[in-house]
Amino acid sequence: MVEHTRTLDFKVAFAIGLGTMIAAGIFSLSGIAVYQIGSTAVIAFVLAAVVAGITAATYSEFASIYSENGGGYLFTSRSLEDRDLLTYAVGVSLFLGYCGTTAYYLAVMDEWFFRFLIPETLHVLPRGTFGVLVAVLLGTLNARGTEESGTFQVLVTSAKVVILVLFVGGMFASVGIGPAIGEFAGDFQFAPVGTGSVAALAFITFFGFSAIAASAGEIIEPKKTVPRAIAASIVTVTVLYTFVIIAMVNITNVSGRLMRSPDQILQLGETAMGAVAQAFIPLSVAGVPVGTYLIVAGAIFSMVSASNASILAASGIGSLMGRQGHAPRRLSRLHPTHGTPYLSTATATGLVVTLMLAFITLLGEHGLAGPLSVGFEATVAGFDIAIEEFSLGLSTLNGFAVLNLLLPLAVVNGALIYSRRRHPDIERGFRVPGVPIVPILGIIANVALIYNLPPVGIAVGLVLAAVLVIAYLVWGGAPDTEDLFERVTEPTEVTSANGGTDESDERFHILVPVARPDRAPTHVRLAAALGRVVEGEPFVHVINTTRIPEQTPNEIVTDDAEKRAERLSDVLAAADIDVDYSVEGHICRDIAFDILQTAREDEADLVLMGYPEDHEEVTERVEYEAPCDVLFANGFDESIDVSRVNVGAGGGPHHRALLSLVQRMGDAGSELHVISVEPGEEGGTAENLDDTLGPLSGSDVVQVHNVSAPNVAEGLVSTAKENGGMLVIGATRTRRLRRWVFGSTPDRVIDLAEERGVPVIVYAGTTGLTDTIGDWLFPLYRYYRKFTRRRSRGTPEGRSGSSASSDT
């Protein structure tokens, strides 16, 4: 069973928060802030930190209660269980906010690339090119595993902290401590409006605390680690920001070392810090300004690590939304190898890329389309509004991201007040002081910061959020788990002569869904035989599901389900099967969901079920969405014989998955027969025999049969009939398109095997995103292979034939 694993300790959690905060704010906003309000920028950053700190305390309390992924969305859904639409709005807004934050960080990184790293000849590349590439790389990294992502976060965050220390230290060494403090103290301004605007933009830099809470499902001892990491990261980054602002203000004390005036340097905006770095670290090696490129490296490290943490947080929210039915349930699927929510990660990465293309590549300051002329004039509430040009860009993208962070944070603060009143006795590892005053202050502060955001960013954010809310209302959300299936009987457990049952044991769990009780003994015996080959003595969980007709109350079919479960228990008891097993009766409106949800909740290691006869769509959903490997069995009788195994040579993810089972059967003493079919004109694709023989090389007895047949199915079944024993094949890679384009080799094999009395297992392994894409592209490859084979057969050389394998 694929499941989340907790691999992130305090240092990684701290690095996630610190790495997210030390990003665009420190490297891009410091120059802008100092240019606008001088030393007062410190007040703006501290104000943003205070506002963030209030909500961070709320997050800490919630995280000490609910130790799962999801952050503010999780907290709202647990506290406001009866506010479904509000919970969805918080989740989708946070998802947009994290993705917008990532897009902003990577867009700023892209600016640094164009300003400092790539030659003029490459400036013809569209803006956003490097940001898009890094987004795809980070998405891949997070899909592969949070432990690798966490290690990356620690290394990169450590590197950029060192660089900032060198930058600030270089300033004090160049100017002197006394003069530096004096210059900073003399540059304060009275600028309440400018301070509020800078604080609103700077808030994005302090939102890293939420990335910690959003990743609580991967953090070790989250009830203790999350609050500590949040507090430590906010304090650390506030101190660092203060010293960087002091350093930026002191560029006037090193103006003799600058090629431009201090004002011109600060007007560089997002890249100003890189331009001034050489003055503080006046070191060149072979003509290369070390100081500048040291800060450039730190800036890029910052953007990348902050983006990495934000994608991790967004994928956690997307996964939880899928699990709770606020998004397609597929988003909650975990990678079969890495245990990560890879579909949610892919969705977040796709949205990040889309935002960068829209805000930067197309409609940014240097975009391909440039500012759009809209010619809009209107009178609203007595005010004349005229817009001649509409452009997006970095500041608008920042406003979009911050809006989608501040709005849900206001709701989370309100949810804390509601939680204290509704659940006063719940255990809280950390408690926010001054409730409800402190959360109310947080709500007011969040709304005040929104007022100071760029108007276009607010407009775009509100429009997109409204579209998604309307889409949810039209869709209605995925049905609640309780509405789809119910366990109506307590598990009836039977202990074999080999030992006792223990629900908490670590034995190999096999889920066996059965529709017809008379077939249950055969399937349970087969599950027991295969389970012993794979992991010793297994535990078999048998379920029988009674479907609830539409518009029918659950209680109408409950009695029927209980009787069917009782009959199933009697049939299995009479069969006297030597394996530990349990029997359950379920009622449901969606049989496929019942099987999948049971496999998830019971942490099944394998699902074994019959090949479809009437309801093929149920089998397909189980094949595609199961959290573990699935076996479809057909043609077996009471005498389960695993001493001889036939396997078709083939390729694809399902075939690779079944070879592990076949290898273990060979290790247990089974004869292994590999059947390589050269198909005729009727169908099938020849494949490389070595792809099958390689993984089976360790088995003592492997016999290869090279056969020619009209099609792959005929060759497999006829040879298996001659050899004796079972036939094991992988689910086809063209199954998704078979009704419209190609046939299905497994379906043909089942039909022929039933006629000739050959037992068959069709193996479907869990697949990741890459394998899924391959499934869709494989039909094109298959058609190409068939086409080239037909052409080659038209030549004397082509008619000679060669050894090949099946496409199953």
C-alpha positions in Angstrom: 0.0 0.0 0.0 1.4 3.4 -1.0 1.2 5.8 1.9 2.6 9.1 3.1 5.8 8.8 5.1 7.1 11.4 7.6 10.7 12.1 6.7 11.2 15.9 7.5 12.8 16.8 10.8 13.1 20.2 12.5 16.0 21.4 10.4 14.1 20.6 7.2 10.9 22.3 8.5 12.9 25.3 9.5 14.6 25.3 6.1 11.3 25.2 4.4 10.1 28.3 6.2 13.3 30.2 6.1 13.9 29.2 2.4 10.5 30.4 1.4 10.9 33.7 3.2 14.4 34.4 2.0 13.4 34.8 -1.6 11.9 37.6 -3.7 11.4 39.9 -0.7 15.0 40.1 0.3 16.5 40.1 -3.2 13.9 41.9 -5.3 11.9 44.1 -2.9 14.8 45.5 -0.8 16.0 47.8 -3.6 12.4 48.9 -4.4 11.6 49.5 -0.8 14.7 51.5 0.0 14.2 53.6 -3.1 10.7 54.5 -2.1 10.9 55.0 1.6 14.6 54.7 2.6 15.3 53.3 6.1 11.5 53.2 6.8 11.5 50.0 4.7 12.5 48.3 7.9 9.2 49.4 9.5 7.3 48.1 6.5 9.1 44.7 6.7 8.6 44.5 10.4 4.9 45.4 10.0 4.5 42.6 7.4 6.3 40.2 9.9 3.9 41.2 12.7 0.8 40.6 10.5 2.3 37.3 9.4 3.2 36.5 13.0 -0.4 36.8 14.2 -1.6 34.4 11.6 1.5 32.2 12.1 0.4 31.8 15.8 -3.0 30.7 14.6 -1.4 28.2 12.2 0.8 26.9 15.0 -2.2 26.2 17.2 -4.0 24.4 14.4 -0.9 22.5 13.4 -0.6 21.2 17.0 -4.1 19.7 16.6 -4.2 18.5 13.0 -0.9 17.0 11.9 -1.6 16.5 8.3 -0.8 18.2 5.0 -3.1 21.0 3.9 -2.3 24.1 6.0 -5.1 26.7 6.2 -7.4 24.5 4.0 -7.1 21.6 6.4 -7.7 23.8 9.5 -10.8 25.4 7.9 -12.3 22.1 6.8 -11.8 20.6 10.3 -13.2 23.7 12.1 -16.0 24.7 9.7 -17.2 21.3 8.7 -20.7 22.6 7.9 -19.3 25.4 5.6 -18.5 23.4 2.5 -18.4 26.2 0.0 -16.3 28.4 2.3 -13.9 25.5 2.9 -13.5 25.0 -0.9 -12.9 28.7 -1.4 -10.1 28.7 1.1 -8.5 25.7 -0.4 -8.7 26.9 -4.0 -7.5 30.4 -3.0 -4.5 29.0 -1.1 -3.7 26.7 -4.1 -3.8 29.7 -6.4 -1.7 31.7 -3.8 1.0 29.1 -3.5 1.2 28.7 -7.3 1.2 32.4 -7.8 3.9 32.8 -5.2 6.0 30.2 -7.0 5.4 31.9 -10.4 6.5 35.2 -8.9 9.7 33.8 -7.4 10.6 32.1 -10.6 9.8 35.2 -12.7 12.1 37.3 -10.5 14.8 34.6 -10.9 14.2 34.8 -14.6 14.9 38.6 -14.4 18.2 37.9 -12.7 19.2 35.4 -15.4 18.5 38.0 -18.1 20.2 40.8 -16.2 23.4 39.0 -15.1 23.9 35.6 -16.5 23.0 35.2 -20.1 24.8 37.0 -23.0 23.0 39.6 -25.1 22.8 37.2 -28.0 20.3 35.1 -25.9 18.1 38.0 -25.0 15.9 37.1 -27.9 14.6 34.2 -25.8 11.1 35.0 -24.4 11.0 36.3 -20.8 10.0 33.5 -18.4 12.0 30.9 -20.3 14.3 30.0 -17.4 11.5 30.2 -14.9 9.4 27.7 -16.8 12.3 25.3 -17.1 13.0 25.5 -13.4 9.3 25.1 -12.5 9.2 21.8 -14.5 12.4 20.6 -12.8 11.1 21.4 -9.3 7.8 19.7 -10.1 9.7 16.6 -11.0 11.8 16.8 -7.9 8.8 17.0 -5.6 7.0 14.2 -7.5 10.0 12.0 -6.8 10.0 12.4 -3.0 9.8 14.9 -0.1 12.9 13.5 1.5 15.1 14.4 -1.5 13.2 17.7 -1.8 13.8 18.4 1.9 17.6 17.7 1.7 17.7 20.0 -1.3 15.9 22.7 0.7 18.4 22.5 3.6 21.4 22.7 1.3 20.1 25.6 -0.7 18.8 27.6 2.3 22.1 27.2 4.1 24.0 28.5 1.0 21.9 31.6 0.7 22.1 32.5 4.4 25.9 32.3 4.2 25.8 34.6 1.1 23.6 37.2 2.9 25.9 37.2 5.9 28.8 37.9 3.6 26.9 40.7 1.9 26.0 42.4 5.2 29.5 41.7 6.6 31.0 43.2 3.5 29.0 46.4 4.0 30.1 46.8 7.7 33.7 46.1 6.7 33.5 48.7 3.9 31.6 51.5 5.8 32.2 50.8 9.4 29.7 50.0 12.1 29.3 53.5 13.4 28.8 55.3 10.0 26.5 52.5 8.8 24.2 52.8 11.8 24.3 56.6 11.5 23.4 56.6 7.8 20.5 54.2 8.5 19.2 56.2 11.4 19.3 59.5 9.4 17.3 58.1 6.4 14.0 57.5 8.1 10.9 59.1 6.5 7.3 59.8 7.4 5.6 57.8 4.7 2.5 55.9 6.0 1.1 55.3 2.5 4.4 54.1 1.1 5.0 52.0 4.2 1.7 50.3 3.8 2.2 49.6 0.2 5.7 48.1 0.8 4.4 46.0 3.7 1.6 44.6 1.5 4.1 43.6 -1.2 6.6 42.3 1.4 4.0 40.0 3.1 4.6 37.4 0.5 8.1 37.0 1.9 6.9 36.1 5.4 4.3 33.6 4.2 6.8 30.8 4.4 5.4 29.9 7.8 2.3 28.4 6.1 4.5 26.2 3.9 5.7 24.5 7.1 2.1 23.8 8.2 1.0 22.8 4.8 3.7 20.1 4.8 2.9 18.8 8.3 2.0 15.4 6.9 5.7 14.8 6.0 7.1 16.3 9.2 8.3 14.2 12.1 6.5 15.0 15.4 4.6 17.8 13.8 2.8 18.9 17.0 6.1 20.0 18.4 8.2 20.6 15.3 5.7 22.8 13.4 5.2 25.6 16.0 9.0 25.7 16.8 10.0 25.9 13.1 7.4 28.6 12.4 8.6 30.8 15.3 12.3 30.3 14.5 11.9 31.0 10.8 10.0 34.3 11.3 12.4 35.6 13.9 15.5 34.6 11.9 14.2 36.2 8.6 13.1 39.4 10.3 16.6 39.9 11.7 18.2 39.1 8.3 15.9 41.5 6.5 16.7 44.3 9.0 20.4 44.0 8.3 19.9 43.8 4.5 17.9 47.0 4.6 20.6 48.7 6.6 23.1 47.6 4.0 21.1 48.8 1.1 20.6 52.2 2.7 24.4 52.6 3.0 25.0 52.5 -0.8 25.5 56.2 -0.5 28.6 55.6 1.6 30.2 53.6 -1.2 29.0 55.6 -4.1 32.6 56.1 -5.3 32.8 52.4 -6.0 29.5 52.4 -8.1 29.3 52.9 -11.8 26.0 54.6 -11.3 24.4 56.9 -8.7 22.7 55.3 -5.7 19.3 56.4 -7.1 20.0 54.7 -10.4 21.1 51.6 -8.6 17.9 51.4 -6.5 15.8 52.1 -9.6 17.0 48.8 -11.0 14.2 47.3 -8.8 14.3 43.5 -8.6 18.0 43.3 -9.4 19.3 46.4 -7.5 21.0 44.2 -4.8 23.1 42.5 -7.4 24.4 45.8 -8.7 25.4 47.1 -5.3 27.0 43.9 -4.1 30.3 44.6 -5.9 30.8 47.8 -3.8 30.4 45.9 -0.6 32.5 42.9 -1.8 35.1 44.6 -4.1 36.8 41.5 -5.2 37.4 40.4 -8.8 38.9 37.3 -10.1 40.1 37.3 -13.8 37.9 40.4 -14.3 34.8 38.7 -12.9 33.1 40.8 -10.1 32.9 38.2 -7.3 30.6 40.3 -5.1 28.0 40.7 -7.8 27.9 37.1 -8.8 27.9 36.0 -5.2 24.6 37.8 -4.7 23.3 36.6 -8.0 24.0 33.0 -6.8 22.2 33.8 -3.5 19.2 35.3 -5.3 18.8 32.3 -7.6 19.3 29.9 -4.7 16.6 31.8 -2.9 14.1 31.9 -5.7 14.6 28.2 -6.4 14.3 27.0 -2.7 11.3 29.2 -2.1 9.6 27.9 -5.2 10.4 24.4 -4.1 8.7 24.9 -0.7 5.7 26.6 -2.3 5.2 23.8 -4.8 5.4 21.3 -2.0 2.8 23.2 0.0 0.5 23.6 -3.1 0.7 19.8 -3.9 -0.3 19.0 -0.2 -3.4 21.2 -0.4 -4.3 19.8 -3.8 -4.0 16.3 -2.6 -6.2 17.0 0.5 -8.8 18.7 -1.6 -9.0 15.6 -3.8 -9.2 13.3 -0.8 -12.1 15.4 0.6 -14.0 15.7 -2.6 -13.4 19.5 -3.2 -11.3 18.5 -6.3 -11.1 15.5 -8.5 -10.2 12.5 -6.3 -7.4 11.6 -8.6 -5.4 14.5 -7.2 -5.0 12.5 -4.0 -3.3 9.6 -5.7 0.2 8.8 -4.5 3.1 7.8 -6.6 3.5 4.0 -6.4 7.3 4.2 -5.7 7.8 7.6 -4.1 4.6 7.9 -2.1 4.1 11.5 -3.2 0.9 13.2 -4.5 2.3 13.3 -8.0 -0.9 14.3 -9.8 -1.4 17.2 -7.4 2.2 18.2 -7.9 1.8 18.0 -11.7 -1.3 20.2 -11.5 0.4 22.8 -9.4 3.4 22.8 -11.7 1.1 23.3 -14.7 -0.6 26.2 -13.1 2.7 27.8 -12.2 3.9 27.6 -15.8 0.6 29.0 -17.0 0.8 32.0 -14.7 4.3 32.8 -15.8 3.4 32.5 -19.5 0.4 34.8 -19.0 1.9 37.4 -16.6 5.5 37.5 -17.9 6.0 35.8 -21.3 2.9 37.2 -23.0 1.6 40.3 -21.2 4.6 41.4 -19.1 6.7 44.5 -19.6 9.0 42.6 -22.0 6.3 40.1 -23.1 5.7 38.9 -26.6 2.3 40.6 -26.8 3.2 43.5 -24.6 0.6 45.7 -22.9 -2.9 45.4 -24.3 -4.8 48.4 -25.5 -8.2 48.0 -24.1 -9.8 51.5 -24.4 -12.0 51.0 -21.3 -14.0 53.9 -19.9 -16.7 53.7 -17.3 -18.3 55.6 -14.4 -18.5 53.7 -11.1 -20.1 55.3 -8.0 -19.6 58.8 -9.5 -16.0 58.2 -10.4 -14.8 58.3 -14.0 -12.5 55.4 -14.8 -10.5 55.2 -18.0 -8.0 52.5 -18.9 -6.1 52.8 -22.1 -3.6 50.1 -21.5 -3.7 46.8 -19.6 -0.4 45.1 -18.6 0.5 42.4 -16.2 4.1 41.9 -15.0 5.9 41.2 -11.8 4.1 43.6 -9.5 0.7 42.4 -10.7 1.7 38.8 -10.3 2.9 39.6 -6.8 -0.5 41.2 -6.1 -2.4 38.2 -7.5 -0.4 35.8 -5.2 -0.6 37.9 -2.0 -4.4 38.4 -2.5 -4.9 34.7 -2.7 -2.9 34.3 0.5 -4.4 37.1 2.6 -8.0 36.2 1.9 -7.9 32.6 3.2 -5.6 33.7 6.1 -8.4 36.0 7.3 -10.8 33.1 7.3 -8.3 30.9 9.2 -8.1 33.5 11.9 -11.8 33.5 12.2 -11.8 29.7 12.2 -9.6 29.7 15.3 -12.3 31.7 17.2 -15.0 29.3 16.0 -12.8 26.3 16.9 -12.2 27.5 20.5 -15.9 27.9 21.0 -17.1 24.7 19.3 -14.3 22.4 20.5 -13.2 23.9 23.9 -11.9 20.6 25.2 -9.8 19.4 22.3 -6.1 18.9 23.0 -4.0 21.8 21.8 -0.2 21.5 21.9 0.1 25.3 21.5 -2.5 28.0 22.4 -2.6 31.5 20.9 -2.9 34.1 23.7 -5.5 36.7 23.7 -8.2 34.9 21.7 -10.4 36.3 20.2 -8.7 39.7 20.2 -5.5 38.5 18.5 -7.2 36.7 15.6 -9.5 39.6 15.1 -6.4 41.9 14.8 -5.1 39.4 12.3 -8.2 39.6 10.2 -8.2 43.5 10.2 -4.5 43.5 9.3 -5.0 41.1 6.4 -7.7 43.2 4.9 -5.7 46.3 5.4 -2.8 44.8 3.4 -5.1 43.8 0.6 -6.2 47.5 0.3 -2.5 48.3 -0.6 -2.0 45.7 -3.3 -1.8 46.6 -7.0 -5.4 46.9 -8.3 -4.9 44.9 -11.4 -3.5 42.0 -9.4 -6.5 42.1 -7.1 -8.9 42.1 -10.1 -7.2 39.2 -11.8 -7.1 37.2 -8.5 -10.8 37.8 -7.7 -11.9 37.0 -11.3 -10.0 33.7 -11.4 -11.2 32.7 -7.9 -14.8 33.5 -8.8 -14.6 31.4 -11.9 -13.3 28.5 -9.9 -16.0 28.9 -7.3 -18.7 29.0 -10.0 -17.2 25.9 -11.6 -17.4 24.1 -8.2 -21.0 25.1 -7.8 -21.8 23.7 -11.2 -19.8 20.5 -10.6 -21.1 20.0 -7.0 -17.9 18.4 -5.8 -17.1 14.7 -5.5 -19.6 12.8 -3.3 -18.7 12.3 0.4 -17.2 8.9 1.2 -20.1 8.2 3.6 -22.5 8.8 0.7 -20.8 6.3 -1.5 -20.2 3.2 0.6 -20.8 1.9 4.1 -19.4 -1.1 6.0 -22.6 -2.7 7.3 -21.1 -5.7 9.0 -18.2 -6.1 11.4 -15.3 -8.1 10.0 -15.8 -11.8 10.6 -12.3 -13.1 11.2 -11.2 -16.7 10.7 -7.9 -18.0 12.0 -6.1 -20.8 10.2 -4.2 -23.6 11.9 -0.9 -21.6 11.2 -1.5 -18.7 13.6 -3.8 -16.0 14.8 -5.0 -12.8 13.3 -4.0 -9.4 14.4 -5.4 -6.3 12.8 -2.2 -4.3 13.6 0.2 -6.9 12.2 2.5 -6.3 9.4 1.5 -9.3 7.2 1.0 -9.0 3.5 -2.7 -7.9 3.1 -4.6 -9.0 0.1 -8.0 -7.5 -0.7 -10.4 -9.9 -2.5 -13.7 -8.3 -3.7 -16.2 -11.0 -4.7 -19.6 -10.6 -6.3 -20.6 -14.2 -6.2 -20.0 -16.1 -3.0 -19.6 -19.5 -4.7 -16.4 -18.2 -6.4 -14.9 -16.8 -3.2 -13.1 -20.1 -2.1 -11.2 -20.2 -5.4 -10.1 -16.6 -5.2 -9.1 -16.8 -1.5 -7.1 -20.0 -2.2 -5.3 -18.3 -5.1 -4.7 -15.2 -2.9 -3.2 -17.4 -0.2 -0.9 -19.2 -2.6 0.3 -16.0 -4.2 0.7 -14.3 -0.9 2.8 -17.0 0.5 5.1 -16.8 -2.5 5.5 -13.0 -2.1 5.7 -12.4 1.7 5.2 -15.6 3.6 1.9 -16.1 5.5 -0.6 -13.5 4.2 -3.9 -12.1 5.5 -6.8 -12.1 3.1 -9.6 -9.5 3.4 -12.8 -10.6 1.6 -15.6 -8.1 0.8 -19.0 -8.5 -0.8 -20.6 -5.3 -2.0 -24.4 -4.7 -2.4 -25.1 -1.8 -4.8 -27.6 0.8 -3.7 -30.0 1.7 -6.5 -30.4 5.4 -7.3 -32.9 7.3 -5.0 -32.9 4.4 -2.6 -32.2 4.9 1.2 -29.2 2.9 2.5 -31.3 1.1 5.1 -33.4 -0.6 2.4 -30.5 -2.8 1.3 -28.8 -3.2 4.6 -30.5 -6.5 5.5 -29.7 -7.9 2.1 -26.1 -7.0 2.5 -25.9 -8.6 5.9 -27.4 -11.8 4.5 -25.0 -11.9 1.6 -22.0 -11.4 4.0 -23.3 -14.2 6.2 -23.7 -16.6 3.2 -20.2 -15.7 2.1 -18.8 -16.5 5.5 -20.6 -19.9 5.4 -19.3 -20.8 2.0 -15.7 -20.0 3.0 -16.1 -21.9 6.3 -17.3 -25.0 4.4 -14.4 -24.7 2.1 -11.9 -25.0 5.0 -9.2 -22.8 3.6 -5.9 -22.8 5.4 -5.3 -19.0 5.6 -6.2 -16.2 8.0 -9.0 -14.2 6.5 -11.8 -11.8 7.3 -15.2 -11.2 5.7 -17.1 -7.9 5.4 -20.4 -6.8 3.8 -20.6 -3.4 2.3 -23.4 -1.3 0.7 -22.5 1.4 -1.9 -23.6 3.5 -4.8 -20.3 3.1 -6.6 -18.8 -0.4 -6.5 -15.4 0.7 -7.9 -15.1 3.5 -5.3 -16.0 0.9 -2.6 -13.1 -1.3 -3.7 -10.6 1.5 -4.0 -11.6 3.2 -0.7 -11.4 -0.1 1.1 -7.9 -0.7 -0.3 -6.8 2.7 0.8 -8.3 2.6 4.3 -7.1 -1.0 5.0 -3.7 -0.4 3.5 -4.0 -3.4 1.1 -0.7 -4.6 -0.5 -2.5 -6.4 -3.3 -6.0 -6.6 -4.8 -7.2 -9.9 -6.4 -10.5 -10.0 -8.2 -12.2 -11.8 -11.1 -11.9 -10.7 -14.7 -14.9 -8.5 -15.7 -18.0 -10.2 -17.1 -20.8 -7.6 -16.9 -19.5 -4.4 -15.4 -16.2 -3.7 -17.2 -16.1 -0.1 -16.1 -15.7 -1.2 -12.5 -12.6 -3.2 -13.4 -11.1 -0.4 -15.4 -11.4 2.1 -12.6 -9.8 -0.3 -10.1 -7.0 -1.0 -12.6 -6.3 2.7 -13.1 -6.8 4.1 -9.6 -5.9 1.4 -7.2 -3.3 2.3 -4.5 -1.5 -1.0 -5.0 -1.1 -3.7 -7.7 -4.2 -5.5 -8.9 -4.5 -9.1 -10.2 -7.5 -10.1 -12.4 -8.0 -13.9 -12.2 -10.0 -16.1 -14.6 -10.4 -19.9 -15.1 -9.1 -21.2 -11.8 -10.7 -24.1 -10.0 -10.3 -25.4 -6.5 -6.9 -27.0 -7.2 -4.6 -24.0 -7.3 -1.4 -25.1 -9.1 1.5 -22.6 -9.0 4.2 -25.1 -9.8 4.3 -24.1 -13.5 4.0 -20.5 -14.7 3.8 -19.2 -18.3 4.5 -15.6 -18.9 4.3 -13.7 -22.2 7.3 -11.8 -23.3 6.4 -8.1 -23.5 7.0 -4.6 -22.3 5.3 -1.7 -20.6 4.8 -0.8 -16.9 2.3 -3.6 -16.1 4.6 -6.3 -17.6 7.6 -5.0 -15.7 5.5 -5.1 -12.5 4.4 -8.7 -13.0 8.0 -9.9 -13.4 8.7 -9.4 -9.7 5.8 -11.8 -8.9 7.0 -14.3 -11.5 10.6 -14.1 -10.2 9.5 -14.9 -6.7 7.4 -17.8 -7.9 10.5 -19.1 -9.7 12.6 -18.7 -6.5 9.9 -20.7 -4.7 10.4 -23.6 -7.1 7.9 -22.9 -9.9 8.9 -23.7 -13.5 9.0 -20.5 -15.6 8.1 -20.6 -19.2 8.6 -17.4 -21.3 6.6 -17.4 -24.5 7.8 -15.2 -27.3 5.3 -14.8 -30.1 5.9 -13.7 -33.7 2.4 -12.5 -34.6 0.9 -12.7 -38.1 -1.3 -10.3 -39.8 -4.2 -10.7 -37.3 -2.6 -8.6 -34.6 -0.1 -8.0 -31.9 3.3 -6.2 -31.6 6.6 -8.1 -31.4 8.8 -6.9 -28.5 12.3 -7.5 -27.2 12.6 -10.8 -25.5 15.5 -9.6 -23.3 13.1 -7.2 -21.5 11.5 -10.2 -19.9 14.5 -12.6 -19.6 16.7 -10.0 -17.8 14.6 -9.7 -14.6 14.2 -13.5 -14.5 17.8 -14.3 -14.9 18.2 -15.3 -11.3 15.7 -18.2 -11.5 17.0 -21.7 -11.8 14.4 -23.0 -14.4 13.4 -20.6 -17.2 12.4 -22.1 -20.5 11.9 -19.9 -23.6 9.4 -20.8 -26.3 9.7 -18.9 -29.6 6.4 -19.5 -31.5 4.6 -18.1 -34.6 0.9 -17.6 -34.5 -1.8 -15.6 -36.2 -1.9 -13.2 -33.2 -0.3 -12.8 -29.8 -3.3 -14.2 -27.9 -3.4 -17.4 -29.9 0.3 -18.0 -29.5 0.2 -17.4 -25.7 -2.8 -19.6 -24.9 -1.9 -22.5 -27.2 1.6 -22.7 -25.8 0.4 -22.4 -22.2 -2.1 -25.2 -22.9 0.8 -27.4 -24.1 3.0 -26.5 -21.1 0.3 -26.8 -18.5 0.0 -24.4 -15.5 -1.2 -20.8 -15.3 -0.6 -18.0 -17.8 0.4 -14.6 -16.4 0.2 -11.5 -18.6 0.3 -7.7 -18.0 -2.6 -5.4 -18.6 -2.3 -3.9 -22.1 -1.0 -0.4 -22.6 -3.7 0.3 -25.3 -6.6 -0.4 -23.0 -7.6 3.2 -22.8 -8.2 3.4 -26.5 -9.2 -0.2 -27.4 -12.9 0.5 -28.0 -12.1 3.0 -30.8 -8.7 2.1 -32.2 -7.2 -1.2 -31.2 -8.3 -4.5 -29.7 -7.1 -5.7 -26.3 -4.7 -8.7 -26.2 -5.7 -9.6 -22.6 -9.4 -9.7 -23.6 -8.6 -12.1 -26.5 -6.4 -14.2 -24.2 -9.3 -14.6 -21.7 -11.7 -15.6 -24.4 -9.4 -18.2 -25.8 -8.2 -19.5 -22.4 -11.8 -20.1 -21.3 -12.4 -22.3 -24.3 -9.2 -24.3 -23.7 -9.2 -24.5 -19.9 -6.1 -22.4 -19.2 -6.2 -20.3 -16.0 -5.1 -16.7 -16.5 -3.9 -13.9 -14.3 -3.9 -10.4 -15.8 -1.5 -8.1 -13.8 -2.0 -4.4 -13.5 0.7 -2.6 -11.6 0.4 0.9 -10.1 1.7 3.5 -12.5 3.2 6.9 -12.1 2.6 10.0 -14.3 5.4 9.0 -16.8 3.9 5.6 -17.3 0.4 7.1 -17.7 1.7 9.4 -20.4 3.4 6.4 -22.0 0.1 4.5 -22.0 -1.5 7.2 -24.1 1.4 7.5 -26.5 2.1 3.8 -26.9 -0.8 3.2 -29.5 1.1 5.5 -31.9 4.3 3.5 -31.4 2.3 0.3 -31.8 0.8 1.5 -35.1 4.3 2.4 -36.3 5.6 -1.0 -35.4 2.8 -2.8 -37.3 3.3 -0.5 -40.3 7.0 -1.2 -40.5 6.5 -4.9 -40.0 4.0 -5.1 -42.9 6.4 -3.2 -45.1 9.4 -5.4 -44.1 7.3 -8.6 -44.9 7.0 -7.4 -48.5 10.8 -8.1 -48.9 12.6 -11.4 -49.0 14.5 -10.4 -45.8 11.2 -9.5 -44.1 9.7 -12.9 -44.8 12.5 -14.7 -43.0 11.0 -13.8 -39.6 12.7 -13.3 -36.2 12.1 -14.1 -32.5 9.9 -11.5 -30.9 7.7 -11.0 -27.9 4.1 -10.1 -27.1 2.8 -6.6 -26.4 1.1 -7.5 -23.2 
